């Protein structure tokens, strides 16, 4: 069984087709769910941890040493999606979360909450009119968040903050797998393991570059150009060169909050793109099953 699991793990790491990733991942998900019975939890972590960007391409002995030392501080989390979209709410200063399979959007929610309360946010809908939700990052396979570097103090005038992460996959009846590490343990790993510290610095550099790109977008691009950039970033690219953006989780209001405009502007631009797409096969957008599908988007707004 172990050799089969190892082979599947290698195939998952090299898979490019989303369907292949999900097919292979389901087997690993099953292994993770039954880890206590059919596979030691430490072994499951040894197989899954290399699928994260931070721990990828390290020697097996290095991964084994990390797991042996910190396994009791790590959690394998499987988000079920029976009726509603899977989601996982947490305080970012408590956990560092690694997405193994699927794609998720880090949603920042500004809302007053009690010390022990966690606001529930489903399908991109906020609880109160005072709340504000925006996409602060897009977590692809292997990326991590919650280490306190990118999102702390987004709202300096609010002491109580919570960050909702909605996990998305190609199909809404799937499970999602991630690994969580306690934040203090994550700090210990960085302090004790120079290789992890070096890679963390490289990822921080990429985040900083991305932040500068965002700042440039807001200072130099108009509303449509910011919308266009967001759609390419947030959409999932398929093998045939088509992009699709799920509208079940990312609402027009969320997009508006993220790119810095009102919802009406987003609605008008999307409507114009849909009309433009009817006359141009490779340009514009189509609405298909609550998804925005497109190949190429015009550089300038096509709104009258």
FENRA-V581829 format. One record per residue. N is the residue number from 1. RES is the residue in three letters. SS is DSSP state (@ for helix, = for strand, . for the rest). PHI is phi in whole degrees, -180 to 180 (* if undefined). D_CENTER is the distance of its C-alpha to the mean C-alpha in Angstrom with 2 decimals. Layout:
n:res:ss:phi:d_center
N:RES:SS:PHI:D_CENTER
N:RES:SS:PHI:D_CENTER
This chain:
n:res:ss:phi:d_center
1:UNK:.:*:30.76
2:UNK:@:-63:29.30
3:UNK:@:-66:30.03
4:UNK:@:-64:28.42
5:UNK:@:-63:25.23
6:UNK:@:-62:25.26
7:UNK:@:-65:25.81
8:UNK:@:-63:23.00
9:UNK:@:-63:20.67
10:UNK:@:-66:21.93
11:UNK:@:-64:21.56
12:UNK:@:-63:17.90
13:UNK:@:-63:17.31
14:UNK:@:-97:19.27
15:UNK:.:-69:18.22
16:UNK:.:-113:17.13
17:UNK:.:-75:17.65
18:UNK:@:-56:14.81
19:UNK:@:-66:17.64
20:UNK:@:-65:18.89
21:UNK:@:-59:15.64
22:UNK:@:-68:15.54
23:UNK:@:-63:19.29
24:UNK:@:-69:19.33
25:UNK:@:-67:16.47
26:UNK:@:-60:18.42
27:UNK:@:-67:21.27
28:UNK:@:-67:19.39
29:UNK:@:-62:18.01
30:UNK:@:-61:21.66
31:UNK:@:-62:22.73
32:UNK:@:-64:20.39
33:UNK:@:-65:21.67
34:UNK:.:-102:25.19
35:UNK:@:-56:24.84
36:UNK:@:-68:27.69
37:UNK:@:-99:30.03
38:UNK:@:-108:29.52
39:UNK:.:-148:27.60
40:UNK:.:-56:27.71
41:UNK:@:-57:24.53
42:UNK:@:-62:24.95
43:UNK:@:-67:25.13
44:UNK:@:-61:21.91
45:UNK:@:-65:20.19
46:UNK:@:-63:22.13
47:UNK:@:-79:20.86
48:UNK:@:-88:17.15
49:UNK:@:-58:16.76
50:UNK:.:-65:17.62
51:UNK:.:-83:14.54
52:UNK:.:-95:12.55
53:UNK:.:-61:13.09
54:UNK:.:-70:15.06
55:UNK:.:-109:17.41
56:UNK:.:-75:17.75
57:UNK:.:66:21.30
58:UNK:.:-92:23.16
59:UNK:.:-60:26.39
60:UNK:@:-59:26.47
61:UNK:@:-63:28.82
62:UNK:@:-67:26.43
63:UNK:@:-62:23.62
64:UNK:@:-61:26.34
65:UNK:@:-68:27.59
66:UNK:@:-62:24.26
67:UNK:@:-65:23.92
68:UNK:@:-61:27.60
69:UNK:@:-81:27.45
70:UNK:@:-122:24.32
71:UNK:@:-57:23.67
72:UNK:@:-72:24.90
73:UNK:@:-104:22.26
74:UNK:=:-114:19.31
75:UNK:=:-133:17.99
76:UNK:=:-92:16.66
77:UNK:=:-112:14.73
78:UNK:=:-115:14.78
79:UNK:=:-91:13.47
80:UNK:.:-85:16.16
81:UNK:.:-134:16.14
82:UNK:.:-73:19.86
83:UNK:.:-124:20.31
84:UNK:.:-112:17.42
85:UNK:.:-63:13.70
86:UNK:.:-64:12.33
87:UNK:=:-150:11.01
88:UNK:=:-139:11.32
89:UNK:=:-103:12.99
90:UNK:=:-160:14.13
91:UNK:.:-82:15.80
92:UNK:.:-67:13.91
93:UNK:.:-85:17.26
94:UNK:.:-100:17.80
95:UNK:=:-137:15.07
96:UNK:=:-109:12.92
97:UNK:=:-113:10.12
98:UNK:=:-111:9.30
99:UNK:=:-83:7.08
100:UNK:.:-92:10.05
101:UNK:.:-133:9.80
102:UNK:.:94:7.83
103:UNK:=:-128:4.71
104:UNK:=:-140:2.74
105:UNK:=:-119:4.09
106:UNK:=:-82:5.91
107:UNK:=:-99:9.30
108:UNK:=:-93:12.43
109:UNK:=:-119:15.43
110:UNK:=:-97:18.90
111:UNK:.:-165:21.35
112:UNK:.:-75:24.28
113:UNK:.:-135:23.89
114:UNK:.:-72:26.33
115:UNK:.:-61:26.10
116:UNK:.:-105:25.04
117:UNK:.:-91:23.40
118:UNK:.:-128:19.77
119:UNK:.:-69:19.17
120:UNK:.:-92:17.79
121:UNK:.:-128:15.64
122:UNK:.:-114:15.40
123:UNK:.:57:14.66
124:UNK:.:77:14.08
125:UNK:.:-103:17.54
126:UNK:.:-92:18.66
127:UNK:.:-79:21.60
128:UNK:.:-129:24.03
129:UNK:.:-72:25.10
130:UNK:.:-79:24.85
131:UNK:.:-77:21.10
132:UNK:=:-140:18.78
133:UNK:=:-121:15.13
134:UNK:=:-148:13.13
135:UNK:=:-85:9.77
136:UNK:=:-95:9.90
137:UNK:=:-167:6.98
138:UNK:=:-118:4.40
139:UNK:=:-98:2.50
140:UNK:.:-84:5.04
141:UNK:.:-51:7.51
142:UNK:.:92:9.24
143:UNK:.:-73:7.54
144:UNK:=:-131:8.23
145:UNK:=:-152:8.63
146:UNK:.:93:11.59
147:UNK:.:-87:14.34
148:UNK:.:85:15.89
149:UNK:.:-81:15.84
150:UNK:.:-94:13.76
151:UNK:.:-121:13.89
152:UNK:.:-64:17.08
153:UNK:.:60:19.90
154:UNK:.:-61:18.15
155:UNK:.:-114:20.88
156:UNK:.:-70:23.84
157:UNK:.:-90:26.13
158:UNK:.:-120:24.25
159:UNK:.:-78:24.72
160:UNK:.:-95:22.72
161:UNK:.:-134:19.00
162:UNK:=:-144:16.12
163:UNK:=:-119:12.38
164:UNK:=:-96:10.83
165:UNK:=:-119:7.40
166:UNK:=:-101:7.61
167:UNK:=:-87:6.57
168:UNK:=:-120:7.73
169:UNK:.:-132:10.01
170:UNK:.:-67:13.00
171:UNK:.:-125:15.34
172:UNK:.:-89:15.33
173:UNK:.:-111:17.69
174:UNK:.:-98:15.64
175:UNK:.:-103:14.49
176:UNK:=:-122:11.24
177:UNK:=:-119:11.86
178:UNK:=:-148:10.69
179:UNK:=:-117:13.12
180:UNK:=:-115:13.93
181:UNK:=:-126:16.54
182:UNK:=:-58:18.71
183:UNK:@:-60:18.43
184:UNK:@:-65:22.14
185:UNK:@:-66:21.94
186:UNK:@:-60:19.20
187:UNK:@:-62:21.64
188:UNK:@:-63:24.43
189:UNK:@:-62:22.75
190:UNK:@:-64:22.30
191:UNK:@:-68:25.89
192:UNK:@:-91:27.44
193:UNK:.:-118:25.78
194:UNK:@:-56:26.43
195:UNK:@:-64:24.36
196:UNK:@:-67:21.15
197:UNK:@:-62:22.26
198:UNK:@:-64:22.85
199:UNK:@:-66:19.49
200:UNK:@:-62:17.85
201:UNK:@:-64:20.09
202:UNK:@:-63:19.07
203:UNK:@:-70:15.37
204:UNK:@:-62:16.69
205:UNK:@:-63:18.72
206:UNK:@:-65:15.89
207:UNK:@:-63:14.18
208:UNK:@:-63:17.69
209:UNK:@:-63:18.27
210:UNK:@:-65:15.22
211:UNK:@:-64:16.54
212:UNK:@:-65:19.91
213:UNK:@:-64:18.77
214:UNK:@:-63:17.38
215:UNK:@:-62:20.71
216:UNK:@:-64:22.61
217:UNK:@:-60:21.07
218:UNK:@:-70:22.15
219:UNK:@:-89:25.54
220:UNK:@:-119:26.51
221:UNK:.:-102:24.85
222:UNK:.:-83:25.93
223:UNK:@:-60:23.92
224:UNK:@:-63:23.74
225:UNK:@:-65:22.70
226:UNK:@:-69:19.82
227:UNK:@:-63:18.84
228:UNK:@:-60:19.25
229:UNK:@:-63:17.08
230:UNK:@:-65:14.21
231:UNK:@:-63:14.69
232:UNK:@:-66:14.66
233:UNK:@:-74:11.47
234:UNK:@:-84:9.52
235:UNK:.:-76:11.51
236:UNK:=:-94:11.40
237:UNK:=:-89:14.50
238:UNK:.:-93:16.95
239:UNK:.:-65:19.79
240:UNK:.:-86:22.38
241:UNK:.:85:20.90
242:UNK:.:-89:19.78
243:UNK:=:-111:16.58
244:UNK:=:-139:15.36
245:UNK:=:-120:13.43
246:UNK:=:-78:13.15
247:UNK:.:-92:15.35
248:UNK:.:-73:15.20
249:UNK:.:-105:12.09
250:UNK:.:-109:12.40
251:UNK:.:-84:16.06
252:UNK:@:-63:18.47
253:UNK:@:-67:18.85
254:UNK:@:-63:15.21
255:UNK:@:-62:15.54
256:UNK:@:-61:18.87
257:UNK:@:-61:17.76
258:UNK:@:-72:15.12
259:UNK:@:-98:17.74
260:UNK:.:80:20.66
261:UNK:.:-151:22.94
262:UNK:.:-96:24.12
263:UNK:@:-64:23.04
264:UNK:@:-60:26.34
265:UNK:@:-63:25.68
266:UNK:@:-63:22.41
267:UNK:@:-61:24.33
268:UNK:@:-66:27.22
269:UNK:@:-67:25.31
270:UNK:@:-67:23.49
271:UNK:@:-63:26.89
272:UNK:@:-66:28.54
273:UNK:@:-66:26.06
274:UNK:@:-66:26.64
275:UNK:@:-65:30.37
276:UNK:@:-65:30.19
277:UNK:@:-68:28.37
278:UNK:@:-65:31.27
279:UNK:@:-102:33.64
280:UNK:.:-134:31.54
281:UNK:.:-62:29.99
282:UNK:.:-94:27.67
283:UNK:=:-120:26.82
284:UNK:.:82:25.44
285:UNK:=:-132:23.25
286:UNK:=:-133:23.89
287:UNK:=:-99:22.73
288:UNK:=:-132:22.46
289:UNK:.:51:21.67
290:UNK:.:60:19.59
291:UNK:=:-131:17.64
292:UNK:=:-95:18.34
293:UNK:=:-114:19.51
294:UNK:=:-157:20.79
295:UNK:.:-109:21.96
296:UNK:=:-133:23.09
297:UNK:.:-114:23.19
298:UNK:.:-59:26.33
299:UNK:.:-72:26.36
300:UNK:.:-119:28.21
301:UNK:.:-63:28.17
302:UNK:.:-105:30.29
303:UNK:.:-75:30.99
304:UNK:.:-68:34.73
